[in-house]
Amino acid sequence: MYRRRRRAYFVLMGVCLVLFVSAWAFVRLWSMPAAIAMCVVAMVIPPVAAMVGNRKGPEDRWWDEPGGRQQRPPPGEARPGKGGGATGDPESDAWWDELDGRKRRG
């Protein structure tokens, strides 16, 4: 999936560059409004390319990536500032345990 996203990003950015350069290299000689329209379209492409390049698919395991959310300590190991490794909110703890694939204690 990473390769497909990267390829899509570079294709979109290549289209943006071609639009911008061609608009001011030779399209402006025939039609100034067309050159401006091409630049407006080229202006919209980079944010879209960034969203496409950074999008995560349903099969991406984004929660296992290093640098993501902080890892929870194993059950029984105390967390700094928290008692017993729990956050103090039972609903939140149940949600994180389900996400981590842990069985609920108690």
Solvent accessible surface area in square Angstrom, and as a share of the most:
residue,aa,sasa,rsa
1,M,87,0.39
2,Y,139,0.53
3,R,163,0.60
4,R,155,0.57
5,R,24,0.09
6,R,112,0.41
7,R,142,0.52
8,A,35,0.27
9,Y,70,0.27
10,F,129,0.54
11,V,88,0.51
12,L,48,0.24
13,M,60,0.27
14,G,32,0.31
15,V,69,0.40
16,C,18,0.11
17,L,116,0.58
18,V,101,0.58
19,L,38,0.19
20,F,104,0.44
21,V,84,0.49
22,S,18,0.11
23,A,0,0.00
24,W,90,0.32
25,A,54,0.42
26,F,101,0.42
27,V,26,0.15
28,R,112,0.41
29,L,118,0.59
30,W,195,0.68
31,S,42,0.27
32,M,98,0.44
33,P,99,0.62
34,A,42,0.32
35,A,0,0.00
36,I,90,0.45
37,A,54,0.42
38,M,41,0.18
39,C,24,0.14
40,V,75,0.43
41,V,79,0.45
42,A,3,0.03
43,M,130,0.58
44,V,82,0.47
45,I,21,0.11
46,P,45,0.28
47,P,72,0.46
48,V,60,0.35
49,A,0,0.00
50,A,43,0.34
51,M,128,0.57
52,V,34,0.20
53,G,21,0.20
54,N,114,0.58
55,R,146,0.53
56,K,91,0.39
57,G,14,0.14
58,P,138,0.87
59,E,103,0.46
60,D,29,0.15
61,R,145,0.53
62,W,131,0.46
63,W,69,0.24
64,D,74,0.39
65,E,75,0.34
66,P,132,0.83
67,G,87,0.84
68,G,48,0.47
69,R,66,0.24
70,Q,158,0.70
71,Q,128,0.57
72,R,26,0.10
73,P,23,0.15
74,P,75,0.47
75,P,83,0.52
76,G,61,0.58
77,E,94,0.42
78,A,72,0.56
79,R,53,0.19
80,P,129,0.81
81,G,86,0.82
82,K,95,0.40
83,G,66,0.64
84,G,40,0.39
85,G,9,0.09
86,A,32,0.25
87,T,39,0.22
88,G,68,0.66
89,D,68,0.35
90,P,94,0.59
91,E,143,0.64
92,S,33,0.21
93,D,8,0.04
94,A,40,0.31
95,W,139,0.49
96,W,59,0.21
97,D,13,0.07
98,E,138,0.62
99,L,51,0.25
100,D,51,0.26
101,G,66,0.64
102,R,73,0.27
103,K,184,0.78
104,R,125,0.46
105,R,154,0.56
106,G,128,1.23
